[in-house]
């Protein structure tokens, strides 16, 4: 990584990796799906945090991806909810003054409900897409935060709540 950035410090590190797998405690794939969710959401976020600790400039932004449903129980998608809740906790830990991030670093997580991605559209064609958050909305938000604009308090978990195609950002 050090060679890739050639000694420069980064303005922002954005971790938007993730995925989805369902299953309750009785599901035959509970352990496999939980492991997959942990790898996709938690490890990618931990790696991003480590990169930020070493390559983010002072006052730079680290944004991770949690999930709004993981603010409560996720009985039908235990592994997913467990992994996203761990990302939420990671954000809170990274926001602490002794977390190892550069001085005045901004750290937050976006907590979408459902993103309007090609895979979600494929697997849920009959869902109410007016409640889905567009990738354009997410990219605009992340760009603004990377530029130091309209940032919430560091450590914030920001719910992305979309209704009738309009998205509101609500602290959890």
DSSP file (Angstrom, degrees, kcal/mol; ACC not computed):
  #  RESIDUE AA STRUCTURE BP1 BP2  ACC     N-H-->O    O-->H-N    N-H-->O    O-->H-N    TCO  KAPPA ALPHA  PHI   PSI    X-CA   Y-CA   Z-CA
    1    1 A X     >        0   0    0      0, 0.0     4,-2.0     0, 0.0     5,-0.2   0.000 360.0 360.0 360.0 -42.3    0.0    0.0    0.0
    2    2 A X  H  >> +     0   0    0      1,-0.2     5,-1.1     2,-0.2     4,-0.8   0.895 360.0  48.0 -58.8 -40.3    2.8    2.4    0.9
    3    3 A X  H  45S+     0   0    0      1,-0.2     3,-0.3     2,-0.2    -1,-0.2   0.877 108.3  55.4 -67.1 -36.4    4.3    2.0   -2.6
    4    4 A X  H  45S+     0   0    0      1,-0.2    -2,-0.2     2,-0.1    -1,-0.2   0.862 113.8  38.7 -66.3 -35.9    0.9    2.5   -4.2
    5    5 A X  H ><5S-     0   0    0     -4,-2.0     3,-2.5     3,-0.1    -1,-0.2   0.494  98.6-140.9 -94.2  -3.3    0.4    5.9   -2.5
    6    6 A X  T 3<5 -     0   0    0     -4,-0.8    -3,-0.2    -3,-0.3     3,-0.1   0.841  68.6 -51.9  49.2  43.2    4.0    6.8   -2.9
    7    7 A X  T 3 <S+     0   0    0     -5,-1.1    -1,-0.3     1,-0.3     2,-0.1   0.373 106.8 129.8  80.3  -6.7    4.2    8.5    0.5
    8    8 A X    <   -     0   0    0     -3,-2.5     2,-0.3    -6,-0.2    -1,-0.3  -0.486  56.3-126.9 -78.5 151.8    1.1   10.7   -0.1
    9    9 A X        -     0   0    0     -2,-0.1     2,-0.3    -3,-0.1    47,-0.2  -0.780  25.0-121.4 -97.5 146.7   -1.7   10.8    2.5
   10   10 A X  E     -a   56   0A   0     45,-3.4    47,-2.9    -2,-0.3     3,-0.1  -0.624   3.6-146.3 -92.6 143.8   -5.2   10.1    1.3
   11   11 A X  E    S+     0   0A   0     -2,-0.3    50,-2.3     1,-0.2     2,-0.3   0.852  82.5   0.5 -70.8 -36.8   -8.2   12.4    1.7
   12   12 A X  E     -a   61   0A   0     48,-0.2     2,-0.4     2,-0.0    -1,-0.2  -0.997  50.7-155.2-154.7 150.7  -10.6    9.6    2.2
   13   13 A X  E     -a   62   0A   0     48,-2.6    50,-2.3    -2,-0.3     2,-0.5  -0.990  19.7-169.3-128.4 121.4  -11.0    5.8    2.4
   14   14 A X  E     -a   63   0A   0     -2,-0.4     2,-0.8    48,-0.2    50,-0.2  -0.952   7.3-166.0-118.0 119.6  -14.4    4.5    1.5
   15   15 A X        +     0   0    0     48,-3.1    50,-0.3    -2,-0.5    30,-0.0  -0.889  22.8 156.0-107.9 104.5  -15.3    0.9    2.2
   16   16 A X        +     0   0    0     -2,-0.8    -1,-0.1    48,-0.1    48,-0.1   0.128  30.0 129.7-113.0  18.3  -18.4   -0.1    0.4
   17   17 A X        +     0   0    0     24,-0.1     2,-0.3    27,-0.0    48,-0.2  -0.374  29.3 107.1 -69.7 151.7  -17.7   -3.8    0.3
   18   18 A X        -     0   0    0     -2,-0.1     2,-0.3     2,-0.0    23,-0.1  -0.974  34.7-166.3 165.3-172.6  -20.5   -6.1    1.4
   19   19 A X        -     0   0    0     -2,-0.3     2,-0.4    18,-0.1    -2,-0.0  -0.938  23.5-105.5-177.8-169.4  -23.1   -8.6    0.4
   20   20 A X        +     0   0    0     -2,-0.3     2,-0.3     2,-0.0    -2,-0.0  -0.997  27.5 166.2-145.5 138.5  -26.1  -10.4    1.7
   21   21 A X        -     0   0    0     -2,-0.4    59,-0.6    56,-0.1     2,-0.1  -0.960  20.9-149.7-147.4 136.3  -26.9  -13.9    2.9
   22   22 A X        +     0   0    0     -2,-0.3    55,-0.3    57,-0.1     2,-0.1  -0.290  31.1 124.3 -95.8-178.5  -30.0  -14.9    4.8
   23   23 A X  B     -e   77   0B   0     53,-3.1    55,-2.5    -2,-0.1    56,-0.4  -0.182  37.7-134.2 134.7 136.8  -30.7  -17.5    7.4
   24   24 A X    >   -     0   0    0     53,-0.2     3,-1.6    52,-0.2     6,-0.1  -0.370  50.8 -79.7-100.1-173.2  -32.1  -18.0   10.9
   25   25 A X  T 3  S+     0   0    0      1,-0.3     5,-0.1    50,-0.2    51,-0.1   0.747 130.2  51.3 -62.7 -24.1  -30.7  -20.2   13.7
   26   26 A X  T 3  S+     0   0    0      4,-0.1    -1,-0.3     3,-0.0     2,-0.1   0.540  82.3 117.1 -89.1  -7.4  -32.2  -23.3   12.2
   27   27 A X    X   -     0   0    0     -3,-1.6     3,-1.6     1,-0.1     4,-0.3  -0.361  66.2-137.2 -66.4 136.3  -30.8  -22.7    8.7
   28   28 A X  T 3  S+     0   0    0      1,-0.3     3,-0.3     2,-0.1     4,-0.2   0.772 105.3  48.4 -64.4 -24.5  -28.4  -25.4    7.5
   29   29 A X  T 3> S+     0   0    0      1,-0.2     4,-3.3     2,-0.1     5,-0.3   0.168  75.7 114.1-100.5  17.7  -26.1  -22.7    6.0
   30   30 A X  H <> S+     0   0    0     -3,-1.6     4,-2.5     1,-0.2     5,-0.2   0.928  81.3  40.8 -55.3 -50.2  -26.1  -20.5    9.2
   31   31 A X  H  > S+     0   0    0     -4,-0.3     4,-2.4    -3,-0.3    -1,-0.2   0.934 117.8  47.2 -67.2 -45.6  -22.4  -21.0    9.9
   32   32 A X  H  > S+     0   0    0     -4,-0.2     4,-2.2     1,-0.2    -2,-0.2   0.932 116.0  44.5 -61.4 -46.5  -21.3  -20.8    6.3
   33   33 A X  H  X S+     0   0    0     -4,-3.3     4,-2.6     2,-0.2    -1,-0.2   0.875 112.2  52.0 -68.0 -37.2  -23.4  -17.6    5.6
   34   34 A X  H  X S+     0   0    0     -4,-2.5     4,-2.4    -5,-0.3    -1,-0.2   0.918 110.4  48.7 -64.4 -42.3  -22.3  -16.0    8.9
   35   35 A X  H  X S+     0   0    0     -4,-2.4     4,-2.5     2,-0.2    -2,-0.2   0.914 111.6  49.8 -62.3 -43.4  -18.6  -16.6    7.9
   36   36 A X  H  X S+     0   0    0     -4,-2.2     4,-2.6     2,-0.2    -2,-0.2   0.925 111.4  48.0 -61.1 -45.7  -19.2  -15.2    4.5
   37   37 A X  H  X>S+     0   0    0     -4,-2.6     4,-2.6     1,-0.2     5,-0.7   0.889 110.8  51.7 -64.0 -38.9  -20.9  -12.1    5.9
   38   38 A X  I  X>S+     0   0    0     -4,-2.4     5,-2.2     1,-0.2     4,-1.2   0.937 112.3  45.9 -62.7 -45.9  -18.1  -11.6    8.4
   39   39 A X  I  <>S+     0   0    0     -4,-2.5     5,-0.8     3,-0.2    -2,-0.2   0.917 116.9  44.1 -63.1 -43.6  -15.5  -11.8    5.6
   40   40 A X  I  <5S+     0   0    0     -4,-2.6    -2,-0.2    -5,-0.2    -1,-0.2   0.876 130.0  19.2 -72.9 -37.3  -17.4   -9.5    3.3
   41   41 A X  I  X5S+     0   0    0     -4,-2.6     4,-1.2    -5,-0.2    -3,-0.2   0.878 128.5  36.3-102.4 -47.8  -18.3   -6.8    5.8
   42   42 A X  I  X<S+     0   0    0     -4,-1.2     4,-2.7    -5,-0.7     5,-0.2   0.966 118.2  44.1 -78.4 -52.8  -16.2   -7.0    8.9
   43   43 A X  I  ><S+     0   0    0     -5,-2.2     4,-2.6     1,-0.2     5,-0.2   0.903 113.7  51.4 -62.5 -39.4  -12.8   -7.9    7.5
   44   44 A X  H  ><S+     0   0    0     -5,-0.8     4,-2.1    -6,-0.3    -1,-0.2   0.886 112.5  47.4 -63.2 -36.1  -13.0   -5.5    4.6
   45   45 A X  H  X S+     0   0    0     -4,-1.2     4,-2.3     2,-0.2    -2,-0.2   0.885 110.9  50.5 -71.0 -39.4  -13.9   -2.7    7.2
   46   46 A X  H  X S+     0   0    0     -4,-2.7     4,-2.2     2,-0.2    -2,-0.2   0.911 111.0  49.4 -64.1 -42.3  -11.0   -3.7    9.5
   47   47 A X  H  X S+     0   0    0     -4,-2.6     4,-2.6    -5,-0.2    -2,-0.2   0.925 110.4  50.4 -61.9 -44.6   -8.6   -3.6    6.5
   48   48 A X  H  X S+     0   0    0     -4,-2.1     4,-2.5     1,-0.2    -2,-0.2   0.894 109.6  51.5 -60.5 -39.9   -9.9   -0.2    5.6
   49   49 A X  H  X S+     0   0    0     -4,-2.3     4,-2.4     2,-0.2    -1,-0.2   0.901 110.1  48.7 -64.0 -40.9   -9.4    1.0    9.2
   50   50 A X  H  X S+     0   0    0     -4,-2.2     4,-1.3     2,-0.2    -2,-0.2   0.912 111.3  49.3 -66.4 -42.0   -5.8   -0.3    9.1
   51   51 A X  H  X S+     0   0    0     -4,-2.6     4,-2.4     1,-0.2     3,-0.4   0.918 111.4  50.6 -60.8 -42.6   -5.2    1.5    5.8
   52   52 A X  H  X S+     0   0    0     -4,-2.5     4,-2.0     1,-0.2    50,-0.4   0.907 105.1  55.9 -62.5 -41.9   -6.7    4.7    7.3
   53   53 A X  H  < S+     0   0    0     -4,-2.4    -1,-0.2     1,-0.2    -2,-0.2   0.826 120.6  30.6 -59.7 -30.6   -4.5    4.5   10.3
   54   54 A X  H  < S+     0   0    0     -4,-1.3    -2,-0.2    -3,-0.4    -1,-0.2   0.675 133.8  22.8-102.8 -20.4   -1.4    4.4    8.1
   55   55 A X  H  < S+     0   0    0     -4,-2.4   -45,-3.4    -5,-0.2     2,-0.3   0.436  87.9 105.0-133.3  -0.3   -2.3    6.4    5.0
   56   56 A X  E  <  -a   10   0A   0     -4,-2.0   -45,-0.2    -5,-0.3     2,-0.1  -0.657  66.5-124.0 -85.1 140.0   -5.2    8.8    5.8
   57   57 A X  E >   -     0   0A   0    -47,-2.9     3,-2.4    -2,-0.3    45,-0.1  -0.401  41.0 -80.2 -76.6 160.1   -4.3   12.5    6.2
   58   58 A X  E 3  S+     0   0A   0      1,-0.3    46,-0.2    -2,-0.1    -1,-0.1  -0.382 122.6  17.3 -57.8 133.8   -5.1   14.4    9.3
   59   59 A X  E 3  S+     0   0A   0     44,-1.9    -1,-0.3     1,-0.2    46,-0.1   0.475  98.1 140.2  79.2   2.1   -8.8   15.4    9.1
   60   60 A X  E <   -     0   0A   0     -3,-2.4    46,-3.2    43,-0.2     2,-0.4  -0.145  50.7-109.4 -72.3 173.2   -9.4   12.8    6.4
   61   61 A X  E     -ab  12 106A   0    -50,-2.3   -48,-2.6    44,-0.2     2,-0.5  -0.884  23.2-173.4-113.6 135.4  -12.5   10.7    6.1
   62   62 A X  E     -ab  13 107A   0     44,-2.9    46,-1.8    -2,-0.4     2,-0.5  -0.990  14.4-177.3-120.5 118.1  -13.0    6.9    6.7
   63   63 A X  E     -ab  14 108A   0    -50,-2.3   -48,-3.1    -2,-0.5    46,-0.2  -0.975   1.4-174.5-122.9 127.7  -16.5    5.7    5.8
   64   64 A X  E     - b   0 109A   0     44,-2.3    46,-2.2    -2,-0.5     2,-0.6  -0.646  25.2-114.8-111.5 169.8  -17.7    2.2    6.3
   65   65 A X  E     + b   0 110A   0    -50,-0.3    46,-0.2    44,-0.2    22,-0.1  -0.922  39.5 158.5-116.3 112.4  -20.9    0.4    5.3
   66   66 A X        -     0   0    0     44,-2.6    46,-0.4    -2,-0.6     2,-0.3  -0.014  35.3-112.8-100.1-148.9  -23.2   -0.8    8.0
   67   67 A X    >   -     0   0    0     44,-0.2     3,-0.9    17,-0.2    46,-0.2  -0.945   3.3-137.8-157.3 133.9  -26.9   -1.5    7.6
   68   68 A X  G >  S+     0   0    0     44,-2.2     3,-1.9    -2,-0.3     4,-0.2   0.888 104.3  58.2 -59.9 -41.9  -30.1    0.0    9.0
   69   69 A X  G >  S+     0   0    0     43,-0.5     3,-1.5     1,-0.3    -1,-0.2   0.798  94.4  67.8 -60.9 -24.8  -31.8   -3.3    9.7
   70   70 A X  G <  S+     0   0    0     -3,-0.9    -1,-0.3     1,-0.3    -2,-0.2   0.452  76.9  81.9 -76.9   1.3  -28.8   -4.3   11.9
   71   71 A X  G <  S+     0   0    0     -3,-1.9    -1,-0.3    -4,-0.1     2,-0.2   0.661 106.4  23.8 -73.3 -15.1  -29.8   -1.6   14.4
   72   72 A X  S <  S-     0   0    0     -3,-1.5    13,-0.1    -4,-0.2     2,-0.0  -0.699 114.1 -52.7-132.8-174.9  -32.3   -4.2   15.7
   73   73 A X        -     0   0    0     -2,-0.2     2,-0.2     1,-0.1    -1,-0.1  -0.322  38.3-161.6 -64.2 146.4  -32.6   -8.0   15.6
   74   74 A X    >   +     0   0    0      1,-0.1     3,-2.0    -4,-0.1     7,-0.3  -0.565  18.6 167.9-128.4  66.5  -32.3   -9.7   12.2
   75   75 A X  T 3  S+     0   0    0      1,-0.3     3,-0.5    -2,-0.2   -50,-0.2   0.793  76.7  45.8 -55.7 -35.8  -33.9  -13.1   12.8
   76   76 A X  T 3  S+     0   0    0      1,-0.2   -53,-3.1   -52,-0.1    -1,-0.3   0.448 124.4  32.6 -89.9   0.1  -34.1  -14.1    9.1
   77   77 A X  B <>  +e   23   0B   0     -3,-2.0     4,-2.6   -55,-0.3    -1,-0.2  -0.394  69.8 159.4-151.1  63.6  -30.6  -12.9    8.3
   78   78 A X  H  > S+     0   0    0    -55,-2.5     4,-2.7    -3,-0.5     5,-0.2   0.907  74.4  48.2 -61.3 -48.4  -28.6  -13.6   11.5
   79   79 A X  H  > S+     0   0    0    -56,-0.4     4,-2.2     1,-0.2    -1,-0.2   0.907 113.5  48.4 -60.9 -42.3  -25.1  -13.6    9.9
   80   80 A X  H  > S+     0   0    0    -59,-0.6     4,-2.6     2,-0.2     5,-0.2   0.950 114.1  45.2 -61.4 -51.1  -25.8  -10.4    7.9
   81   81 A X  H  X S+     0   0    0     -4,-2.6     4,-2.3    -7,-0.3    -2,-0.2   0.886 112.3  51.8 -62.5 -39.9  -27.1   -8.6   11.0
   82   82 A X  H  X S+     0   0    0     -4,-2.7     4,-1.6    -5,-0.2    -1,-0.2   0.917 112.3  45.5 -63.2 -44.4  -24.3   -9.8   13.2
   83   83 A X  H  X S+     0   0    0     -4,-2.2     4,-1.7    -5,-0.2    -2,-0.2   0.921 113.9  47.6 -67.2 -44.6  -21.6   -8.6   10.7
   84   84 A X  H  X S+     0   0    0     -4,-2.6     4,-2.0     1,-0.2    -1,-0.2   0.877 109.2  54.2 -66.9 -36.2  -23.2   -5.2   10.1
   85   85 A X  H  X S+     0   0    0     -4,-2.3     4,-2.1    -5,-0.2    -1,-0.2   0.866 106.0  53.9 -63.5 -34.8  -23.6   -4.7   13.8
   86   86 A X  H  X S+     0   0    0     -4,-1.6     4,-2.3     2,-0.2    -1,-0.2   0.879 106.1  52.0 -65.7 -37.4  -19.9   -5.4   14.2
   87   87 A X  H  X S+     0   0    0     -4,-1.7     4,-2.1     2,-0.2    -2,-0.2   0.906 107.4  52.9 -63.7 -40.9  -19.2   -2.7   11.6
   88   88 A X  H  X S+     0   0    0     -4,-2.0     4,-1.8     1,-0.2    -2,-0.2   0.926 110.3  47.2 -59.0 -44.8  -21.3   -0.3   13.6
   89   89 A X  H  X S+     0   0    0     -4,-2.1     4,-2.3     1,-0.2    -1,-0.2   0.886 108.0  56.1 -65.3 -38.8  -19.3   -1.1   16.7
   90   90 A X  H  X S+     0   0    0     -4,-2.3     4,-2.8     1,-0.2    -1,-0.2   0.906 105.2  52.1 -59.6 -42.6  -16.0   -0.6   14.8
   91   91 A X  H  X S+     0   0    0     -4,-2.1     4,-1.5     1,-0.2    -1,-0.2   0.931 109.5  49.0 -59.4 -46.2  -17.1    2.9   13.8
   92   92 A X  H  < S+     0   0    0     -4,-1.8     4,-0.4     1,-0.2    -1,-0.2   0.898 113.4  47.0 -61.7 -40.4  -17.8    3.8   17.4
   93   93 A X  H >< S+     0   0    0     -4,-2.3     3,-1.1     1,-0.2    -2,-0.2   0.903 110.8  51.1 -67.6 -41.7  -14.4    2.4   18.4
   94   94 A X  H 3< S+     0   0    0     -4,-2.8     7,-0.3     1,-0.2     5,-0.2   0.751 102.0  62.2 -68.5 -23.4  -12.5    4.2   15.6
   95   95 A X  T 3< S+     0   0    0     -4,-1.5    -1,-0.2    -5,-0.2    -2,-0.2   0.645  82.8 102.3 -76.8 -14.0  -14.2    7.5   16.6
   96   96 A X  S X  S-     0   0    0     -3,-1.1     3,-1.5    -4,-0.4     5,-0.3  -0.351  84.9-116.4 -70.3 152.6  -12.5    7.4   20.0
   97   97 A X  T 3  S+     0   0    0      1,-0.3     3,-0.3     2,-0.1    -1,-0.1   0.752 112.0  46.6 -65.3 -25.6   -9.4    9.6   20.5
   98   98 A X  T 3  S+     0   0    0      1,-0.2    -1,-0.3    -5,-0.1    -3,-0.1   0.003  76.9 112.1-105.4  29.5   -7.0    6.7   21.1
   99   99 A X  S <  S-     0   0    0     -3,-1.5    -1,-0.2    -5,-0.2    -2,-0.1   0.662  87.9-112.0 -77.4 -16.3   -8.2    4.6   18.1
  100  100 A X  S    S+     0   0    0      1,-0.4     2,-0.1    -3,-0.3     3,-0.1   0.357  75.0 129.0  98.6  -5.7   -5.0    5.0   16.1
  101  101 A X        -     0   0    0     -5,-0.3    -1,-0.4    -7,-0.3   -48,-0.1  -0.441  69.5 -86.1 -76.8 158.4   -6.5    7.1   13.3
  102  102 A X    >   -     0   0    0    -50,-0.4     3,-1.8     1,-0.1    -1,-0.1  -0.152  62.1 -72.6 -60.0 159.8   -4.8   10.3   12.4
  103  103 A X  T 3  S+     0   0    0      1,-0.3   -44,-1.9   -45,-0.1   -43,-0.2  -0.235 116.7   4.5 -55.2 138.1   -5.7   13.5   14.3
  104  104 A X  T 3  S+     0   0    0    -46,-0.2    -1,-0.3     1,-0.2    -2,-0.1   0.682  87.9 166.5  59.7  21.5   -9.1   14.9   13.5
  105  105 A X    <   -     0   0    0     -3,-1.8     2,-0.5   -46,-0.1   -44,-0.2  -0.399  31.4-135.7 -64.8 143.8  -10.0   12.0   11.3
  106  106 A X  E     -b   61   0A   0    -46,-3.2   -44,-2.9    48,-0.1     2,-0.4  -0.896  25.7-179.9-100.2 128.3  -13.7   11.7   10.5
  107  107 A X  E     +b   62   0A   0     -2,-0.5    48,-4.0   -46,-0.2    49,-0.5  -0.998  12.6 143.9-131.8 135.4  -15.2    8.3   10.7
  108  108 A X  E     -b   63   0A   0    -46,-1.8   -44,-2.3    -2,-0.4     2,-0.4  -0.948  33.7-132.1-155.2 170.0  -18.8    7.3   10.0
  109  109 A X  E     -bc  64 157A   0     47,-1.9    49,-3.0    -2,-0.3     2,-0.4  -0.995  13.3-136.7-131.1 142.0  -20.9    4.5    8.6
  110  110 A X  E     -bc  65 158A   0    -46,-2.2   -44,-2.6    -2,-0.4     2,-0.4  -0.796  15.0-161.0 -89.8 140.6  -23.7    4.7    6.1
  111  111 A X  E     - c   0 159A   0     47,-3.2    49,-2.1    -2,-0.4   -44,-0.2  -0.723  14.3-178.4-124.1  79.4  -26.6    2.5    7.0
  112  112 A X  E     - c   0 160A   0    -46,-0.4   -44,-2.2    -2,-0.4   -43,-0.5  -0.335  24.0-151.0 -72.6 160.6  -28.8    1.9    4.0
  113  113 A X  S    S-     0   0    0     47,-0.8     2,-0.4     1,-0.3   -44,-0.1   0.872  82.8 -12.2 -88.9 -63.5  -31.9   -0.2    4.0
  114  114 A X        -     0   0    0     17,-0.4    19,-2.7    46,-0.2    -1,-0.3  -0.986  68.0-145.5-140.0 129.8  -31.8   -1.4    0.4
  115  115 A X  E     -f  133   0C   0     -2,-0.4     2,-1.7    17,-0.2    19,-0.2  -0.714  23.6-119.2 -92.4 145.2  -29.5   -0.1   -2.3
  116  116 A X  E     +f  134   0C   0     17,-2.8    19,-0.5    -2,-0.3     2,-0.3  -0.614  57.1 151.6 -84.4  82.5  -30.6    0.0   -5.9
  117  117 A X     >  -     0   0    0     -2,-1.7     4,-2.6    17,-0.1     5,-0.2  -0.730  59.9-109.8-109.2 160.2  -28.0   -2.3   -7.3
  118  118 A X  H  > S+     0   0    0     -2,-0.3     4,-2.2     1,-0.2     5,-0.1   0.893 119.4  49.8 -56.0 -40.1  -28.2   -4.6  -10.4
  119  119 A X  H  > S+     0   0    0      2,-0.2     4,-2.6     1,-0.2     5,-0.2   0.914 110.6  48.5 -67.9 -41.2  -28.3   -7.7   -8.2
  120  120 A X  H  > S+     0   0    0      1,-0.2     4,-2.0     2,-0.2    -2,-0.2   0.912 112.3  49.4 -64.2 -40.0  -31.0   -6.3   -5.9
  121  121 A X  H  < S+     0   0    0     -4,-2.6    -1,-0.2     2,-0.2    -2,-0.2   0.891 112.5  48.7 -63.7 -38.6  -33.1   -5.4   -8.9
  122  122 A X  H >< S+     0   0    0     -4,-2.2     3,-0.5    -5,-0.2    -2,-0.2   0.928 118.5  37.6 -65.9 -45.8  -32.5   -8.9  -10.4
  123  123 A X  H 3< S+     0   0    0     -4,-2.6    -2,-0.2     1,-0.2    -1,-0.2   0.663 127.3  34.2 -85.5 -16.5  -33.5  -10.7   -7.2
  124  124 A X  T ><  +     0   0    0     -4,-2.0     3,-1.4    -5,-0.2    -1,-0.2  -0.403  66.0 150.8-133.3  59.1  -36.3   -8.4   -6.1
  125  125 A X  T <  S+     0   0    0     -3,-0.5     4,-0.1     1,-0.3    -1,-0.1   0.758  75.5  48.6 -65.7 -24.0  -37.9   -7.2   -9.3
  126  126 A X  T 3  S+     0   0    0     -3,-0.1    -1,-0.3     2,-0.1    -5,-0.1   0.369  87.1 111.4 -98.6   5.2  -41.4   -6.8   -7.7
  127  127 A X  S <  S-     0   0    0     -3,-1.4     2,-1.3    -6,-0.1     3,-0.1  -0.240  85.8 -92.3 -72.3 166.6  -40.2   -4.8   -4.6
  128  128 A X    >   -     0   0    0      1,-0.2     3,-1.7     2,-0.1    -1,-0.1  -0.685  42.0-174.4 -81.5  94.1  -41.1   -1.2   -4.1
  129  129 A X  G >  S+     0   0    0     -2,-1.3     3,-1.4     1,-0.3    -1,-0.2   0.621  73.0  77.5 -69.6 -12.9  -38.0    0.4   -5.7
  130  130 A X  G 3  S+     0   0    0      1,-0.3    35,-2.9    34,-0.1    -1,-0.3   0.639  93.6  53.3 -70.6 -11.5  -39.1    3.9   -4.6
  131  131 A X  G <  S+     0   0    0     -3,-1.7    31,-0.6    32,-0.2   -17,-0.4   0.368  90.1  99.1-100.0   2.8  -37.8    2.9   -1.2
  132  132 A X  S <  S-     0   0    0     -3,-1.4     2,-0.5   -19,-0.1   -17,-0.2  -0.709  74.8-124.5 -93.6 141.9  -34.4    1.9   -2.4
  133  133 A X  E     -f  115   0C   0    -19,-2.7   -17,-2.8    -2,-0.3     2,-0.1  -0.720  27.1-127.8 -86.9 128.0  -31.4    4.3   -2.2
  134  134 A X  E  >  -f  116   0C   0     -2,-0.5     4,-1.8   -19,-0.2     5,-0.1  -0.376  10.9-126.6 -74.1 152.3  -29.7    4.9   -5.5
  135  135 A X  H  > S+     0   0    0    -19,-0.5     4,-2.8     1,-0.2     5,-0.2   0.807 111.9  60.1 -66.0 -29.3  -26.0    4.5   -5.9
  136  136 A X  H  > S+     0   0    0      2,-0.2     4,-2.2     1,-0.2    -1,-0.2   0.902 103.8  49.9 -64.1 -41.0  -25.8    8.0   -7.3
  137  137 A X  H  > S+     0   0    0      2,-0.2     4,-2.1     1,-0.2    -2,-0.2   0.925 112.9  46.6 -62.4 -45.0  -27.2    9.3   -3.9
  138  138 A X  H  X S+     0   0    0     -4,-1.8     4,-2.7     1,-0.2     5,-0.2   0.926 111.9  49.9 -63.9 -45.2  -24.6    7.3   -2.0
  139  139 A X  H  X S+     0   0    0     -4,-2.8     4,-2.3     1,-0.2    -1,-0.2   0.878 110.3  50.5 -65.0 -36.3  -21.8    8.4   -4.2
  140  140 A X  H  X S+     0   0    0     -4,-2.2     4,-2.4     2,-0.2    -1,-0.2   0.920 111.8  48.0 -65.0 -43.4  -22.8   12.1   -3.9
  141  141 A X  H  X S+     0   0    0     -4,-2.1     4,-2.5     2,-0.2    -2,-0.2   0.940 113.3  46.9 -61.4 -48.1  -22.9   11.8   -0.1
  142  142 A X  H  X S+     0   0    0     -4,-2.7     4,-2.4     1,-0.2    -1,-0.2   0.879 110.9  52.3 -64.9 -37.9  -19.5   10.1    0.1
  143  143 A X  H  X S+     0   0    0     -4,-2.3     4,-1.4    -5,-0.2    -1,-0.2   0.947 109.9  48.9 -61.4 -47.8  -18.0   12.6   -2.2
  144  144 A X  H ><>S+     0   0    0     -4,-2.4     5,-3.0     1,-0.2     3,-0.5   0.930 112.4  47.7 -58.5 -46.4  -19.3   15.5    0.0
  145  145 A X  H ><5S+     0   0    0     -4,-2.5     3,-1.6     1,-0.2    -1,-0.2   0.892 108.1  55.2 -62.9 -38.5  -17.9   13.8    3.1
  146  146 A X  H 3<5S+     0   0    0     -4,-2.4    -1,-0.2     1,-0.3    -2,-0.2   0.776 108.8  49.3 -65.7 -23.9  -14.6   13.2    1.5
  147  147 A X  T <<5S-     0   0    0     -4,-1.4    -1,-0.3    -3,-0.5    -2,-0.2   0.353 122.1-107.5 -93.6   3.8  -14.4   16.9    0.7
  148  148 A X  T < 5S+     0   0    0     -3,-1.6     2,-0.4     1,-0.3     3,-0.3   0.631  75.1 137.5  81.1  14.2  -15.3   17.8    4.3
  149  149 A X      < -     0   0    0     -5,-3.0    -1,-0.3    -6,-0.2    -2,-0.2  -0.771  68.9 -10.0 -99.6 138.5  -18.8   19.0    3.4
  150  150 A X  S    S+     0   0    0     -2,-0.4     2,-0.2     1,-0.2    -1,-0.2   0.764  82.9 168.5  54.0  33.2  -22.0   18.2    5.4
  151  151 A X        -     0   0    0     -3,-0.3    -1,-0.2    -7,-0.2     3,-0.1  -0.555  27.6-138.9 -76.0 138.2  -20.3   15.7    7.6
  152  152 A X        -     0   0    0     -2,-0.2     3,-0.1     1,-0.2    -1,-0.1  -0.218  49.7 -60.2 -76.6-177.1  -22.2   14.5   10.7
  153  153 A X    >   -     0   0    0      1,-0.1     3,-1.7     2,-0.1    -1,-0.2  -0.369  67.3 -94.7 -62.8 144.2  -20.3   14.1   14.0
  154  154 A X  T 3  S+     0   0    0      1,-0.3   -46,-0.2    -3,-0.1    -1,-0.1  -0.348 114.2  34.8 -60.6 143.3  -17.5   11.6   13.8
  155  155 A X  T 3  S+     0   0    0    -48,-4.0    -1,-0.3     1,-0.3   -47,-0.2   0.390  87.4 147.7  90.0  -1.4  -18.7    8.2   15.0
  156  156 A X    <   -     0   0    0     -3,-1.7   -47,-1.9   -49,-0.5     2,-0.6  -0.376  43.1-149.4 -70.6 143.0  -22.1    8.7   13.5
  157  157 A X  E     -c  109   0A   0    -49,-0.2    15,-2.8    -3,-0.1     2,-0.7  -0.957  21.7-158.1-107.4 108.2  -24.1    5.9   12.1
  158  158 A X  E     -cD 110 171A   0    -49,-3.0   -47,-3.2    -2,-0.6     2,-0.3  -0.801   4.3-147.8-101.5 111.1  -26.2    7.5    9.4
  159  159 A X  E     -cD 111 170A   0     11,-3.0    11,-2.3    -2,-0.7     2,-0.8  -0.550   5.8-147.6 -71.7 134.4  -29.3    5.8    8.3
  160  160 A X  E     -cD 112 169A   0    -49,-2.1   -47,-0.8    -2,-0.3     2,-0.6  -0.890  21.6-176.9-104.0 101.3  -30.2    6.3    4.6
  161  161 A X  E     - D   0 168A   0      7,-2.5     7,-2.9    -2,-0.8     2,-0.4  -0.891   2.6-170.2-108.0 114.6  -34.0    6.3    4.5
  162  162 A X  E     + D   0 167A   0     -2,-0.6     2,-0.3   -31,-0.6     5,-0.2  -0.881  11.4 167.8-110.7 134.3  -35.5    6.5    1.1
  163  163 A X  E >  S- D   0 166A   0      3,-2.4     3,-2.1    -2,-0.4   -32,-0.2  -0.983  73.0  -4.5-144.1 131.6  -39.2    7.1    0.4
  164  164 A X  T 3  S-     0   0    0     -2,-0.3   -33,-0.2     1,-0.3     3,-0.1   0.842 130.2 -58.0  52.8  35.8  -40.7    8.0   -3.0
  165  165 A X  T 3  S+     0   0    0    -35,-2.9     2,-0.5     1,-0.2    -1,-0.3   0.416 114.6 113.7  79.7  -1.7  -37.2    8.2   -4.4
  166  166 A X  E <   -D  163   0A   0     -3,-2.1    -3,-2.4   -36,-0.2     2,-0.4  -0.892  54.4-148.9-106.7 132.2  -36.0   10.9   -1.9
  167  167 A X  E     -D  162   0A   0     -2,-0.5     2,-0.4    -5,-0.2    -5,-0.2  -0.842   8.7-165.8-106.7 133.7  -33.4   10.0    0.7
  168  168 A X  E     -D  161   0A   0     -7,-2.9    -7,-2.5    -2,-0.4     2,-0.6  -0.890  16.3-138.2-111.4 146.4  -33.0   11.4    4.2
  169  169 A X  E     +D  160   0A   0     -2,-0.4     2,-0.5    -9,-0.2    -9,-0.2  -0.927  27.8 178.6-106.7 114.7  -29.9   11.0    6.3
  170  170 A X  E     -D  159   0A   0    -11,-2.3   -11,-3.0    -2,-0.6    -2,-0.0  -0.966  28.2-124.3-124.6 121.1  -30.9   10.2    9.9
  171  171 A X  E      D  158   0A   0     -2,-0.5   -13,-0.2   -13,-0.2   -15,-0.0  -0.362 360.0 360.0 -61.2 140.1  -28.5    9.6   12.7
  172  172 A X              0   0    0    -15,-2.8    -1,-0.2    -2,-0.0   -14,-0.1   0.459 360.0 360.0 -80.7 360.0  -29.1    6.2   14.4
